[in-house]
Amino acid sequence: MQINVETKPVTNTGYDARKKRLVETIDRLYHRDAKAPLQKLIARLHPADLAAILDDLPTEHVTDIFHLIPDNRRAADVLGQLSEDLRIRVISESPVDKLARVFEGLPPDDLADIMGTLPEEQRTQLMALLGRESKDELENLLQYDPDSAGGIMTTDFFSLPHTLTVEEAVANIRRRADVEMVFYLYLTDEAGCLVGVVSMRQLLINPADSPLHKIMNRRVMKVTTSSDQTTVAMLVEKYRLLAVPVVDDNNVLVGMVTVDDVIEVIEEETTRDILKMAGTSESETLTHSAFKIARIRLPWLLAAFIGGLAATGVIGQFEEILAQVLVLSAFLPVIMGMAGNVGVQSATVAVRGLATGAIDVRDTVPLVLKELRVGLVLGTFYGCIIGIYGYMVHHSLQLGQVVGLTILGNMTGAALLAVLLPMMFQRLKVDPAVATGPFVTTAIDILGVLNYFVIASWIYHL
């Protein structure tokens, strides 16, 4: 007997298929209480892969499986790569003594980030169980703003006196295999102040007896503990750095920010800006309450609602022409929609550029001229299409002229507004991501409708 089996295109990569098999295998071993085979399987997995697998397992099993990781340092690596919701669950369900042993294996900056999210009582209990060195590092990091260079830096850095030779420096590096990353060798004076930097390449190509102060670069890209994390990310991105040293107000080297931390900052800032422009925030993803989510979205939607009412008021002022040329109402959705889409595109580019430092307020004029050209090109293209459509479908040359010119004017104006408003808010020290969304939407709706009926009144001589 022939059996017809419905098949679907295979879209999963080899990694996804392997991950699915591992999830099923680990869950099956957990249900059978086969701890020994489960521990052997877990021990062979990369911490990043294990964290991804734990995210796909039933949440009620995750904590038990997590504590089967045999090595505390590996467990710390996995914990640091879990999704925030799952990490919170594992921490809340774990005995404090087990957590303390895992926390000892976390880099100081990651430990500070996690500790900062814990309830006060649990944080106090864990602090009491940490070793003296970890506790001191943690207390030092927790004093800084979480969004500052001090808040994201690690104190597990490597530095040497600038009076040593290349040979002595290499010997010191070999003895310090426990250091998180040695991208650059930071050099300090007798007071611990940062005076220069030497790359690993320079250590290798210079003679062994060369003094470090002779080959070091004295122009060090550095930040202070109070520098905003976005500033650090922009510095790393602009100069293609792998790490940035962090100094205090007296230029004493206190830590460094590595590129992996910067990637996390860029992801956080990008997500935050996108959510702000959409009128919501990260807190929405952490709650399942419809009322809380509605309260978060309400202010942005209220601004858009008021803009819509204003646009309705503008339409009301042109009732006479709308009554005489009823077909004008049929084109209102596309007239407003196309302008709004252009505005969103231009605003997103402008806000993201300001956030990453790719665009500066001093670039306002060149950027406006560029968006003017873009708006004109897009407006001309779509204006011609909709103008021809209006003429051919409704057999009215005047209608074609009205809708064509309106699309041209609205798309060009929307592109300009969407760039000018973020620049204006930046100059006024107002977060462009928060203000741009509702202001751009409202302004484009009102001016777009007004432009439509003004052009219609002119073309139809009404």
URJOMO-V316565 format. One line per field, one symbol per residue. burial: # if it has 9 or more other ideal C-beta (glycine too) atoms within 8 Angstrom, else .. A space follows every 10 residues. Layout:
burial->???
This chain:
burial->.......... ......#.## .##.###.## .......##. ###.#.#.## #####.#... ###.#####. .#.####### .#...##### #..#.#.### ########## #####..#.. .##.###..# ...##.##.. ##.#...### #####.#### ##.###.### .##..#..#. .#.#####.. ..######.# .##......# ###.##...# .####.#.## #######... #.#####... .########. ##.###..## ###.###.## ...#...... .##..##..# #.##.###.# #..##..#.. ##..#.##.. ##.###.### .#######.# #######... ...#..##.. ##.###.### .###.##### #....#..## ########## ########## ###.##.... .##.###### ########## ###.###.## ..
